[in-house]
Each structure stands twice: as C-alpha cells, then as structure tokens.
Amino acid sequence: MADLDAGVAPGTQDPGALAARRDRAVHAAVAQGVVGGEDRPLAALLDVAAVREAAAALQSAFAGVAAPGQEILHTFAVKAGALVPVLRLLDDCGIGAEAASPGELALARAAGVPAARTVLDSPAKTEGELREALARGIALNADNPQELARLDGLVDGVPGGHGPGLGIRINPQLGGGAIDAMSTATATSKFGVALRDEGAREWVLRAYRERPWLNRLHCHVGSQGMPTATMAAGVRETYELAEEINAAAGRRQVTTLDIGGGLPVNFTSDATTPSYAEYARLLAETVPGLFDGRYGLVTEFGRSLLAKAGTVLARVEYTKSAGGRRIAVTHAGAQIAVRTVFAPEAWPLRVAAYDAEGRPKAAPDVTQDVAGPCCFAGDLVARGRDLPELAAGDLAALLDTGAYYFSNPFSYNSLPRPGVHGFTTDGDGAVRFHTVREPQSLAGIVAEAGGRHRDTLL
Ligand SMILES: *Cc1c(COP(=O)(O)O)cnc(C)c1O
C-alpha cells in the first residue's frame, strides 16, 4: 500500500488516491483508538498529503501563468483552519497567513509565520491592532475611510517608514453568488469601499494621491457559491483601478494587488473542481495585465486549501424511527457543522458510512436522516439521504470538512471540541496520527464556563 502516496505528481489532486487514503485512515483511526470507544465518539482527521498537494497545486497554477520572477505571496485565510499546526504545515509549504482578528494574528505568530508573509484584513481593526501590524511589518488593507484616517495618525510614527504593504479594500459591487452570507461584493456589502457609490472612485484616487505610502489594492469578492467569472471580474476591476491610480500618480504607486481568496469547493464528490489551474487560467484570460510582471500578487485562499483534506468521524449511538422517518443519532451535529445544520440548503455535506471497525459499510442503501447530539430538533447533518443503513456502533463520516468545520466549533450544549488528528502514511503503508488539537476535556469545559468563579454571584 506504499503506492498510495507515490505516483502522484506534485500539484495533482487525485480523487481516487484521496478516497483511498481516507478509507485507510478511518480504519486505522478505529484500530489505534483515535475514534470509537466510550470516550472518543467524535474525532476529526486531516490528510497531511492532501494539504500539501493543494498548496502545491495553488503554487504551480499561478507560477504557470505568471511572468518569470513575478512576486506572488499565497496566504491562507486563517479563519478557514484556525489551528496552529495547520498554519505551520502551510507555512512549511510556503503559504503565509491572512488574519482577520487579534486571535488569528496570534495563531499565525505562534505558528511561526513571518510577519512579511502575513496580511491583516478585518473590517473592525482596533487602533492597537493597527499599531501592532505597523510595528511588526505586517501588511494590511484598510476597510473604510475612517480606518484610513486612523492610519494617517499612525504611519508617521513607524520607525523606518511604513515598511509593509498598505492598501485599501474595495468592493467592486458586482452582485452576489449563490449564498448571501458569503457574498462580499453586493451593492451593500459591509466590506471595503463600495466603488460604484457616488464619488467613491474619486475618493479612492484622491486617497492614493494624498498618501504616497499606500502601495496595495485589495479585493475579495466572496467565498463558497461565487462563480469564478464574478471573482475574475472583481480582480479585473481591482487591476483597472490600480492602473488608474498609477497613471494619475505618474509612477508605480500601487505595486501589489491582493486578489483575495474564495475559490469554491465541490462538496458533491472527491474531485477538486474548479481547480486552481482553471482559476489561474481564467484570471490570465480576463486580466492579462495581472501576469505581465508589473505587479506583485497576494492571494488569500482558505476553504479550497483544506476542505478536501478533512473528515469528521462520529459514532452512531442509536438508530430509531419516528412517524416513518429513519434517524441515525450520531455525535456530530451543530457543534461541529454549524453552517450545515443551520443553513442546510447552502451547505450540504456528503456522509459516508463505515462499520464499527472502520470499513466502508456494504449494506444496501436506505433513506435516512443523520442527526447530531444537540438538543434541538433541527440538529441534522443530512436529511432524507440514501446511505447504507447505519446501525449503532457504526461511524458516520462527514466528508470535505477540513475547512470551517472542526476548526470552528460551536459550544452548544457544552459539547466538547473534538480532537483533531493529522495523518500521514509511512513508506510501508501504515497510517500515523499526529495530534493537532487534543479533544476538549470535561475539566476544560467547566473552566471555560466560569468554573473558577463559582461563588462570584452570591
Ligand atoms: C474568508 C476570506 C478569505 C478566504 O475565503 P475562502 O472562501 O475560505 O477562500 C479571503 N480573504 C478574506 C478577506 C476573507 O474574508
């Protein structure tokens, strides 16, 4: 089985190999006690090879269309996988960090991501955060005129000039995608300077004219559900505005374009579609000037770097039926799949059935709901799904959950955050697990719930 990792050219993301590694890992997770048993009803697995392949695919896709020597910094949107070892792994792959809060900045720093490969974006940066970013040489993008005015008062005090890249986030107002909550380029989005509002373009041009230290321009048109053509159109608008700023300045004032992230993930099969290569080619067709070498580029992909690498494994505790509806009650619900539970149409997940030994379940399909442990009726991760009939003791696997699922838990019902386990395959085919995050203990839950302050309200 040593060939599972072999034979895959760097940068390729082979769906068959991904599925084969997942099956082996599930089996090994049961055998090695990572999941199952009384105290491990839920665990998250992360395929390290899949993360490395995704990072390599991103890098080779952009390198394939870029000018020789063009500077490209790929960063990972920390919110998609806010786990220090994951950030460290990506840093090892040459991927920096895009942080949007003091916590995310702290995680990137703890992971050892250099300031020069960190970008700070957030619509609500405090003065302290701005100061810290400037002092450490972290690039940032101002979201709005008030933030820019605040920066005016801070950049002068920075020793050695501003140092890092400083930009403004624009909203090209191109309209939304399939998921409202993920659409950041609507006419009324809360992010960035709304470029088509009256006077906004002139305001941006003036802002750059008056601030020679502004040297970047940023957009992020949306995440899951956004057509790639809309994403590329947003990048074109950003590029065209940079050209206008530079023409007005009579120099190359904007040196770097930060084109955001948002590549959608296919949640319906193991195939990686669209691929980074397809997106890079689309960008090259839509905005040829992006890759002629005059601009440095920054990207901020999150979901597409991690989603396919993750699997949540949940033990089926009981099965039952109610009013003719068949329900498998598992340990994975809203605490680990918040979006899928609360917005099921927008965030459907594949569920795979494994038996108690972690082998793919061979039973015939029946229509069933897959429920979680939370105490509200809507706590379902799949409804009316045709799956091998699940039985108590089996494992339900939530696929493609490497991004925004186990790294973004919800503490409803005081359910513990599950352990996260990276896995690799040894030369001899053995699966090895590496603790990314310990499962949360009951003592940990009590501590977070004010355990130390028990009598404070008496
Ligand atoms: C969330 C976010 C990203 C990453 O989006 P994905 O859909 O995970 O790729 C990138 N940039 C900004 C500004 C974001 O808010």
The ligand as an SDF file (V2000), in Angstrom:
LIG
                    3D

 15 15  0  0  0  0  0  0  0  0999 V2000
  -12.7550   34.4940    4.2910 C   0  0  0  0  0  0  0  0  0  0  0  0
  -11.8230   35.3270    3.4970 C   0  0  0  0  0  0  0  0  0  0  0  0
  -10.9340   34.7170    2.6250 C   0  0  0  0  0  0  0  0  0  0  0  0
  -10.9370   33.2400    2.3500 C   0  0  0  0  0  0  0  0  0  0  0  0
  -12.1110   32.7910    1.7380 O   0  0  0  0  0  0  0  0  0  0  0  0
  -12.2270   31.2580    1.2940 P   0  0  0  0  0  0  0  0  0  0  0  0
  -13.5940   31.1540    0.7180 O   0  0  0  0  0  0  0  0  0  0  0  0
  -12.0640   30.4330    2.5120 O   0  0  0  0  0  0  0  0  0  0  0  0
  -11.1700   31.0040    0.2880 O   0  0  0  0  0  0  0  0  0  0  0  0
  -10.0060   35.5180    1.9800 C   0  0  0  0  0  0  0  0  0  0  0  0
   -9.9830   36.8600    2.1760 N   0  0  0  0  0  0  0  0  0  0  0  0
  -10.8310   37.4790    3.0030 C   0  0  0  0  0  0  0  0  0  0  0  0
  -10.7390   38.9410    3.1720 C   0  0  0  0  0  0  0  0  0  0  0  0
  -11.7890   36.7410    3.6820 C   0  0  0  0  0  0  0  0  0  0  0  0
  -12.6500   37.3570    4.4890 O   0  0  0  0  0  0  0  0  0  0  0  0
  1  2  1  0
  2  3  1  0
  2 14  2  0
  3  4  1  0
  3 10  2  0
  4  5  1  0
  5  6  1  0
  6  7  2  0
  6  8  1  0
  6  9  1  0
 10 11  1  0
 11 12  2  0
 12 13  1  0
 12 14  1  0
 14 15  1  0
M  END
$$$$
